[in-house]
């Protein structure tokens, strides 16, 4: 008997269009002899679109705007064996949808409420990883109220880290709102931008040498596996939104050209982070490798990474022996197994 799968896509974050691209790939890959898949696109306003509008959104790459905001009834997901919440960023990857599905008792692909929420929030991620003894770059926290009332205190915190540094909203994905600050004069506009998007902001030191950006795909629940290490190469100062989504500005190399002992250390650290954050199903774990010093520093964990056939996560798992169709099938199996 076929399993009925509800595929959620779109969503209210800045990664709405990326989610639709991922959804088109997954829809084409889930085996039709095993699964009966129903896609539902969530608009940027939070509307769960009916079938006709969903199809149009998937074809055009953007959901229609306007209409009434719908706090959608959980009953919409009743009758499905599992949900694939292919939503990136806030209001989708951060535990909100996972909580809704958990209350409804419906199995779903990916991490639960805790793993999703903690991994989405950069502050909580860093605190949990620090408690697990996982190396990271030096960082400081700033909050909007403090920036409004005592900006000098925030500026002093930045000075402790030294320049250049990065300013990052704590709860946004896809490099949105991130600024590289090369000198003190550039700090205020960077903080104003970040605080316009989030009430908590991370100040993050840069390494003394430009690091190599390497990534590992993790697949599984209680006994996860780690893919070979992949590397992103690009000319920009950092992997910003434009570099990430403009064809030709970054290249993926899987496996990365690294010493075997470094690759193994990165893979082992990815699995430690996955368990420490209580992740499930899948995650892409991003690292900085400082070749000059041999340091491996964990950057962030994505619990629902980009999922087109050319995205880094599927490419990493392909190197581990999972074809794209086999991978998405395995994720549904893990959802049913976990719940």
Secondary structure, 3 states (H helix, E strand, C coil): CCEEEEEEEECCCCCHHHHHHHHHHHHHHCCCCCEEEEEEEECCCCCECCHHHHHHHHHHCCCCCCCCCCCCCHHHHCCCCEEEECCCCCCCCCCHHHHHHHHHCCCECCCCHHHHHHHHCHHHHHHHHHHCCCCCCCEEEEEHHHHHHCHHHHHHHHHHHCCCEEEEECCCCCCCCCEEECCHHHHHHHHHHHHHHCCEEEEEECCCCCCEEEEEEEEECCCCEECCCEEEEECCCCCCHHHHHCCCCEEEEECCCCCHHHHHHHHHHHHHHHHHCCCCEEEEEEEEEECCCCEEEEEEEECCCCCCCCCHHHHHHHHCCCCHHHHHHHHHHHHHHHC
